[in-house]
């Protein structure tokens, strides 16, 4: 693991990882000796307030596992992660969508699963409908949507989420050309406000364009 | 441009000069190409010829002034600029040239005067504004430069310099993030840039953003479980043509089957047996369906668990609430059946409420425990149907309590399901108050069980997302 451009430090450290390792059990159990797959090993870095940190790595390098560790979804097997009291969330698109239900219900459900309260989602329902450009389709079951429409709804619900640290798995590509531009514009606004962002990508160019510094797995 | 390209440019301008010798640009541009290559004498020669050919145009003189600047002959350049100002007053290029020469001489305040004249006279033209900002860059006054570039961006949003050169200034100030933002703004536009800066200044939570808590409080969690269960029912109903009607049809058909088989065909158990059977069977079905539905729920929720942070308790609880919603209708049907069968409601039916609540607690404890164990030992799912069968026959649904030998009765009642079913019968069939102490013991056991379940879930919460994919 190497780190580049360390002089770009800005705010205080809000999350720090020390020698984090994660392994998954591949097979085995009660009767056989278990075999493990080491997904992450000896990962150490700090996340500073307000920075945009890029995580670079090939497929299977453990990028998504790392995001789950930072999000607090899984605990590392070795090493430790210290969160200095900040909220962390993955940008989860279409979380918990039910194809049988209309767009409005899915927006409420998905938003609540991400951590909004029902009131917060309901208050933004008109904005969500407007941003996603779904019109009357908001009241139709999601199973009647095209995949582009589904991802438009998913993004429109998720974009209001502003945790202290936002975790992005790849920069999004949602919907058609026009909506993609709109979504990207909105996303870049987040990345470049004082939001702390951890961006996982396999494109070095993307990392250079968006991040203050980056770490290769 | 690189050296080789300027070379090529020189060659091409030479060809152009032969064809379009009466165009001033051909001469001036050729001189620029030579100047870039450092061939000052050649450039000078070309400009001299151009001056002779086009005495009424300022362009050769302007380029000559540039050439003199490059050569370091600043006095000559200044003289040329003065001559130009006299001969071509009110010409934009001349004003800009004067400012350029003054700036080259290090006289920035004079340069600013010429530049201001240009900006005021040609407000619609971008060049004076670009020069205005560049003058600040030359003075290394980066924050002033940033301000002026911002003005450039506002006036001429299509001009790339407004973004790229401002980014250079931001870099020079050591503000890397602003520099990156400026470069991106070239792609996303000025409105985007301003909205980013607005959010920087704004409060943490604006109308536009939501900062989700690290951990939900119990009310939001309960609301989430409730919403998910309600929507699951809605989703389930919308899959069928008859929709919600099935929630009534299903138990009616079920009860009819037992009525026909046990009440009419077999005439088993004597009069009143069918009421006895159904008051046991209906609550038991609720238990069985719920346990079966929820036992695999945590494994089934692995996709969601990896996307959002959620207590694994969510998954079995949703199943319980969902089944309970449907069950309330079934209990309604049972009540109607009993009334028609000749067992009309009495005051004792009020005890139905505490009994249902105790059964709900028991189901929650059992369902959550099984859902918790299954991810660790998937084989358990194969045992659950058998376990439910076992319970079906040991809870006294098809036989009455007096069939059990006296010495086995206390053992029989340690099965909490048998105990609860007995209470239902007391209320509905015998029209008596339930055995409160028996019910109390079951309730106490459930409270203990539930506390243990909650404790274990808290402990195991970070382990589940790993276990479900292993």
Contacts between the chains, C-beta under 8 A, distances in Angstrom:
chain1	res1	chain2	res2	distance
A	8	B	176	5.7
A	10	B	177	7.4
A	24	B	466	7.2
A	24	B	469	7.1
A	24	B	470	6.0
A	25	B	470	4.4
A	50	B	177	7.9
A	51	B	177	7.9
A	52	B	177	7.5
A	68	B	306	6.5
A	68	B	465	7.1
A	71	B	309	6.4
A	72	B	214	7.6
A	72	B	309	6.2
A	72	B	462	7.6
A	73	B	305	7.1
A	73	B	306	6.3
A	73	B	309	5.9
A	73	B	462	7.9
A	73	B	465	5.2
A	74	B	462	6.4
A	74	B	465	5.0
A	74	B	466	5.4
A	75	B	462	4.3
A	75	B	463	7.5
A	75	B	466	7.9
A	86	B	214	7.9
A	87	B	211	6.2
A	87	B	212	6.4
A	87	B	213	6.4
A	87	B	214	4.6
A	88	B	214	7.3
A	89	B	212	5.8
A	89	B	308	7.6
A	89	B	309	7.2
A	90	B	307	6.4
A	90	B	308	7.1
A	92	B	307	4.0
A	92	B	308	5.2
A	95	B	304	6.3
A	95	B	307	4.7
A	95	B	308	5.2
A	96	B	228	7.7
A	96	B	304	5.5
A	96	B	307	8.0
A	96	B	308	7.7
A	98	B	231	6.6
A	98	B	232	7.5
A	98	B	235	5.0
A	100	B	234	7.9
A	100	B	235	4.0
A	100	B	236	7.9
A	100	B	238	5.0
A	100	B	239	6.1
A	101	B	231	5.8
A	101	B	234	6.5
A	101	B	235	5.2
A	101	B	238	7.6
A	105	B	231	5.4
A	105	B	234	7.2
A	108	B	227	6.8
A	109	B	227	6.3
A	109	B	228	6.4
A	109	B	231	5.8
A	112	B	220	7.7
A	112	B	223	7.3
A	112	B	224	5.0
A	112	B	227	6.1
A	112	B	228	8.0
A	113	B	224	7.1
A	113	B	304	6.8
A	113	B	308	5.1
A	113	B	310	6.6
A	114	B	212	6.2
A	114	B	308	5.6
A	115	B	210	7.7
A	115	B	212	2.7
A	115	B	213	6.3
A	115	B	216	6.9
A	115	B	308	7.2
A	115	B	309	7.5
A	116	B	210	5.2
A	116	B	212	6.3
A	117	B	220	5.4
A	117	B	223	7.3
A	118	B	223	5.6
A	118	B	227	6.6
A	120	B	210	5.3
A	141	B	238	7.1
A	160	B	208	6.5
A	160	B	209	5.9
A	160	B	210	4.9
A	161	B	209	7.6
A	161	B	210	5.8
A	161	B	212	6.1
A	162	B	205	7.7
A	162	B	209	3.7
A	162	B	210	6.3
A	162	B	211	5.4
A	163	B	211	5.8
A	163	B	212	5.7
A	164	B	211	7.1
A	184	B	188	7.7
A	185	B	188	5.0
A	185	B	189	7.9
A	185	B	192	5.6
A	188	B	184	5.9
A	188	B	188	6.0
A	188	B	192	7.1
A	188	B	196	7.9
A	189	B	192	6.4
A	189	B	195	6.0
A	189	B	196	5.2
A	189	B	199	6.9
A	192	B	177	7.1
A	192	B	180	7.3
A	192	B	181	4.6
A	192	B	184	6.8
A	192	B	196	5.0
A	193	B	196	5.5
A	193	B	199	4.2
A	193	B	200	5.7
A	194	B	199	7.6
A	194	B	200	5.5
A	209	B	180	7.5
A	209	B	183	7.8
A	209	B	184	7.1
A	210	B	180	7.2
A	210	B	184	7.6
A	212	B	176	6.2
A	212	B	177	6.2
A	212	B	180	7.6
